[in-house]
Amino acid sequence: MVDYAALGKRIKKLREDANMRQEDLAERCNCSISHIGQIEHARSIPSIDMLVNIANALEVSPDALLLESIDKPEDAYLRKIKDKLAVLPTATRIKVCESLDNLLGIIGELN
């Protein structure tokens, strides 16, 4: 089940992180400012098309908007990391993996 309040909060946060006003997002999504406000405050349920428009305007994947409603939100992050790694040269991928392994070791020691 979709948590529309969490969805609205995430859209607002991503919009603000992108230094966009509601007006800017509405223009990019070809909708009214009030519609964006209603979505952000969970007073309106966006259509699938609108969700995709918002995701495109914010330059994120639709699953990034729905993280709180996904059973395994970490899968969205893992896909994003995998995609970013895929375009790196092999030597850089290895360094990133080694760094991640070191970080996980540090985190494990802290717990």
C-alpha positions in Angstrom: 0.0 0.0 0.0 1.3 3.4 -0.9 2.0 5.8 2.0 0.8 9.0 0.2 1.9 11.3 3.1 5.5 9.9 2.9 5.4 10.2 -0.9 4.4 13.8 -0.7 7.2 14.5 1.9 9.7 12.8 -0.3 8.6 14.8 -3.4 8.9 18.0 -1.4 12.3 17.1 -0.1 13.7 16.1 -3.5 12.2 19.3 -5.0 13.8 21.4 -2.3 17.1 19.6 -2.7 17.0 20.4 -6.4 16.4 24.1 -5.5 13.0 24.0 -7.2 9.9 25.9 -6.2 6.5 24.2 -6.6 6.0 26.5 -9.6 9.1 25.1 -11.2 8.0 21.5 -10.7 4.5 22.2 -11.8 5.8 23.8 -15.0 8.1 20.8 -15.7 5.2 18.4 -15.1 2.7 20.4 -17.1 0.2 20.7 -14.2 -0.9 23.4 -11.8 1.0 24.6 -8.8 -1.9 23.7 -6.6 -1.8 20.1 -7.8 1.8 19.8 -6.8 0.9 21.3 -3.4 -2.0 18.8 -3.0 0.3 15.9 -3.8 3.0 17.1 -1.4 0.4 17.4 1.4 -1.3 14.1 0.5 -4.5 15.7 -0.4 -4.4 14.3 -3.9 -3.3 11.0 -5.2 -1.0 11.3 -8.3 -1.7 9.2 -11.3 1.1 6.9 -12.6 1.7 9.3 -15.4 2.1 12.2 -13.0 4.4 10.2 -10.8 6.6 9.5 -13.8 6.5 13.1 -14.8 7.5 14.2 -11.3 10.3 11.6 -11.2 11.6 12.8 -14.5 11.4 16.4 -13.5 13.3 15.7 -10.3 15.8 13.4 -12.2 15.1 10.4 -10.0 13.5 7.0 -10.6 9.9 6.5 -9.6 11.0 3.9 -7.0 13.0 6.7 -5.3 9.7 8.5 -4.8 8.1 5.4 -3.3 10.8 4.2 -1.0 8.7 4.2 2.1 6.1 2.1 0.4 8.4 -0.5 -1.1 8.9 -3.7 0.9 12.7 -3.7 0.3 13.7 -0.1 -0.2 17.4 -1.1 -0.1 16.9 -2.8 -3.5 16.3 0.7 -5.1 19.6 1.9 -3.7 21.4 -1.2 -4.7 20.1 -0.8 -8.3 21.2 2.8 -8.4 24.7 1.9 -7.1 25.0 -1.0 -9.6 24.1 1.4 -12.4 26.7 3.9 -11.3 29.3 1.2 -11.0 28.6 -0.2 -14.4 29.9 2.9 -16.2 33.1 3.1 -14.2 36.4 1.6 -15.5 37.2 -1.8 -13.9 40.1 -0.4 -11.8 37.8 2.3 -10.3 35.0 -0.3 -9.6 37.5 -2.4 -7.7 38.6 0.6 -5.6 35.0 1.5 -4.9 34.3 -2.1 -3.8 37.4 -2.2 -1.6 36.4 1.1 0.0 32.8 -0.1 0.6 34.2 -3.3 2.2 36.4 -1.2 4.5 33.5 1.0 5.4 31.3 -2.0 6.2 34.1 -3.3 8.4 34.2 0.0 10.3 30.5 0.0 10.7 30.6 -3.6 11.9 33.2 -2.6 14.6 31.0 0.2 15.8 28.0 -2.1 16.4 
